[in-house]
Amino acid sequence: MADYYLGLDSAATITNPRALTFFDFALRYLKWTDTSEITGLLGAGIAVGLIWEHGTDDALGGAVAGSEAAQQAVAKARALGAPEGAGIFVAVDMDTAALTEAQFATACAYCDAFVADVVEAGFTGGIYACGDVLTATIDCVPWLAGAMGWAGSHAYDSAGSWVIKQGLPMDGGEWCGITWPSVGLQYDPNIATEIGWAWQPDDLPAVVDIPSCFDLQTALVAQGYDVGPSGCDGLWGKHTSDALGAYYADHSG
């Protein structure tokens, strides 16, 4: 089997990326992520791709809506500290088979305008959509050409087109000859063959270098302090706060 990069596409915020380091990259939605999450992923050695998606019918706004979406996506990416060249994918999450020919052309124009404006702003443009959209739009990083996975896992049919095989393996299992672990959040079994478009782990955003909550909890537990019944879960709460307070009380003066 060829070499693959394993990727996570989660609708949920990734609060403890160090527990998911069997993934090489993660796709994060710009509407839901923040600098803390991105820094946590990169700090755990997980590359990041950024996705823009606000509504399933956005693409029916055509080129004008695509340009407006690109401006918003670029502004959010820059606010996160994304470096030049980082990938920003525009998602088209709709059943394109149900569109009229004119509607399909409008959706493709939306993608073309988004990618063109993202590239002009210095980022890598990508499209995160079904195969028929990818083959009809501007040359960019086509998600399905570089990875298997979107709204469930994908594979080629006998005609070389993408077909969807739904299923999110939260409980582990095997897909495409690869055994997947059980994790506590929903994810897609994305397998990419190239992730040069990603925001790489060695390019952390310019933020104050402070330990993650997970690292702090681990250090406190190693010193014999109780961080709560969930242990080192990477989530800040009363138990972690009390443990840190107890540590300072024990080591003051």
QUINOR-V433115 format. One record per pair of residues at least 6 apart in sequence whose ideal C-beta (glycine too) atoms are under 7 Angstrom apart, sorted by the first residue. I is the first residue (numbers start at 1). J is the second residue. Records with the same first field share a line. If there is no record, write none. Layout:
I: J / J
This chain:
1: 177
2: 193
4: 191 / 192 / 193
5: 24 / 25 / 192 / 195
6: 22 / 23 / 24 / 191
7: 23 / 24 / 25 / 26 / 27 / 147 / 149 / 190 / 192
8: 20 / 23 / 26 / 187
9: 27 / 149 / 187 / 188 / 190
10: 185 / 186 / 187
11: 186
12: 185 / 186
13: 32 / 37
14: 20 / 26 / 37 / 41
15: 234 / 235
16: 214 / 233 / 234
17: 40 / 41 / 44 / 46
18: 44 / 214
20: 183
21: 44 / 45 / 46
22: 181
23: 46
24: 46 / 47 / 195
25: 46 / 47 / 48 / 49 / 192 / 195 / 198
26: 41 / 46 / 48
27: 49 / 51
28: 37 / 38 / 48 / 50 / 51
29: 51 / 53
30: 50 / 51 / 52 / 73 / 76 / 77
31: 54
35: 80 / 81 / 205 / 207
38: 48 / 80 / 205
39: 204 / 205 / 207
40: 212
41: 48
42: 48 / 201 / 204
43: 204 / 212
45: 201
46: 201
47: 195 / 198 / 199 / 200 / 201
48: 198 / 199
49: 87 / 89 / 197 / 198
50: 77 / 82 / 86 / 87 / 88 / 89
51: 89 / 91 / 128
52: 69 / 73 / 88 / 90 / 91
53: 91 / 93
56: 93 / 94
57: 94
58: 65 / 69
59: 92 / 94 / 107 / 110 / 111
60: 103 / 106 / 107
61: 110
62: 106 / 109 / 110
63: 109 / 110 / 112 / 113
65: 110
66: 109 / 110 / 111 / 112 / 113 / 114
67: 113 / 117
69: 90 / 114
70: 113 / 114 / 117 / 118
71: 117
73: 88 / 118
74: 118 / 121 / 123
77: 86 / 88 / 123
80: 205
81: 205 / 206
82: 199
83: 199 / 203
84: 122
85: 123 / 124
86: 123 / 124 / 199
87: 124 / 126 / 141 / 197 / 198
88: 118 / 123 / 125 / 126
89: 126 / 127 / 128 / 143
90: 111 / 114 / 115 / 127 / 128
91: 128 / 129
92: 107 / 111 / 129 / 133
96: 104 / 107 / 130 / 132 / 133
99: 107
107: 133
108: 133 / 136 / 137
111: 127 / 133 / 137 / 138
112: 137 / 138
115: 125 / 127 / 138 / 140
116: 138
118: 125
119: 125
124: 141 / 197
125: 140 / 141
126: 140 / 141 / 143 / 197
127: 133 / 134 / 137 / 140 / 142 / 143
128: 143 / 150
130: 162
131: 144 / 161 / 162
134: 142 / 144 / 145
141: 197
143: 150
144: 150 / 154 / 162
146: 192 / 193 / 194
147: 190 / 191 / 192
148: 154 / 155 / 176 / 190 / 191
149: 188 / 189 / 190 / 191
150: 188
151: 164
152: 164 / 165 / 166 / 167 / 168 / 188
153: 165 / 167 / 175 / 188 / 189
154: 162 / 163 / 164 / 165
155: 163 / 165
156: 162
157: 163
168: 186 / 187 / 188
169: 175 / 180 / 189
170: 182 / 183 / 186
171: 182
172: 180 / 181 / 182
173: 180
175: 189
176: 191
178: 191
180: 189
212: 234
213: 234 / 235 / 236 / 240
214: 232 / 234
217: 227 / 232 / 240
218: 232
220: 227 / 243 / 244 / 247
221: 227 / 232
223: 247
225: 243 / 246 / 247
226: 239 / 243
227: 239 / 240 / 243
228: 237 / 239 / 240
